[in-house]
Amino acid sequence: MLPGALYLMTPITDREIGSIEQKITNIEHRLRNDKTIINLLSDELDLVRLELTQFKYKVYGISSTVLVVIGLLSLIIDFLKQV
């Protein structure tokens, strides 16, 4: 084989073209499936974020309530000590 020589490829048969077209069809199908999965996971992630935000607000609410109750109890105990 000489450098710069032209090498002719064997012609592509109809069978090979059909095989390539089938592979492209399979790739397109997998791509559609992957897009569907990504969209579903994205929706699921949005729901998890919403639940996490709601949980954080519940924790903040409970902690602030506990702090207020502790403050009130300490005032009551301090008042009872003075009586």
C-alpha positions in Angstrom: 0.0 0.0 0.0 1.5 3.2 -1.2 1.2 6.5 0.7 -1.3 8.7 -1.0 -2.8 5.9 -3.1 -6.5 5.9 -3.5 -8.2 2.9 -1.9 -11.7 2.2 -3.1 -14.2 0.9 -0.6 -16.4 -1.9 -1.4 -20.0 -0.7 -2.2 -22.5 -0.8 0.6 -25.2 -3.3 0.2 -28.9 -2.8 0.8 -28.6 -5.2 3.7 -25.9 -3.0 5.4 -28.0 0.1 4.7 -31.0 -1.6 6.3 -28.9 -2.6 9.3 -27.7 1.0 9.7 -31.3 2.3 9.4 -32.4 -0.1 12.1 -29.7 0.9 14.4 -30.6 4.6 13.9 -34.2 3.7 14.6 -33.2 1.9 17.8 -31.1 4.9 18.9 -34.0 7.3 18.3 -36.3 5.1 20.3 -33.8 4.9 23.2 -33.4 8.7 23.0 -37.2 9.1 23.4 -37.3 6.7 26.3 -34.4 8.5 28.0 -36.1 11.9 27.5 -39.2 10.5 29.1 -37.3 9.1 32.0 -35.4 12.4 32.5 -38.7 14.3 32.5 -40.2 11.9 35.1 -37.2 12.1 37.3 -37.2 15.9 37.0 -40.9 15.9 38.2 -40.1 13.6 41.0 -37.2 15.8 42.1 -39.5 18.8 42.1 -41.9 16.9 44.4 -39.0 15.9 46.7 -37.8 19.5 46.9 -41.4 20.7 47.8 -41.6 18.0 50.5 -38.3 19.0 51.9 -39.3 22.7 52.0 -42.5 21.8 53.8 -40.6 19.6 56.2 -38.2 22.5 57.0 -41.1 24.8 57.7 -42.6 22.3 60.1 -39.3 21.9 61.9 -38.9 25.7 62.1 -42.5 26.0 63.5 -42.0 23.2 66.0 -38.7 24.6 67.2 -40.0 28.1 67.6 -43.0 26.7 69.6 -40.7 24.7 71.8 -38.6 27.8 72.4 -41.6 29.9 73.3 -42.9 27.2 75.7 -39.5 26.9 77.4 -39.3 30.7 77.7 -42.8 30.8 79.3 -42.0 27.9 81.6 -38.8 29.7 82.8 -40.8 32.9 83.4 -43.4 30.9 85.4 -40.6 29.1 87.4 -38.8 32.4 88.1 -42.1 34.0 89.2 -42.9 31.0 91.5 -39.4 31.3 93.0 -40.1 34.9 93.9 -43.4 34.1 95.6 
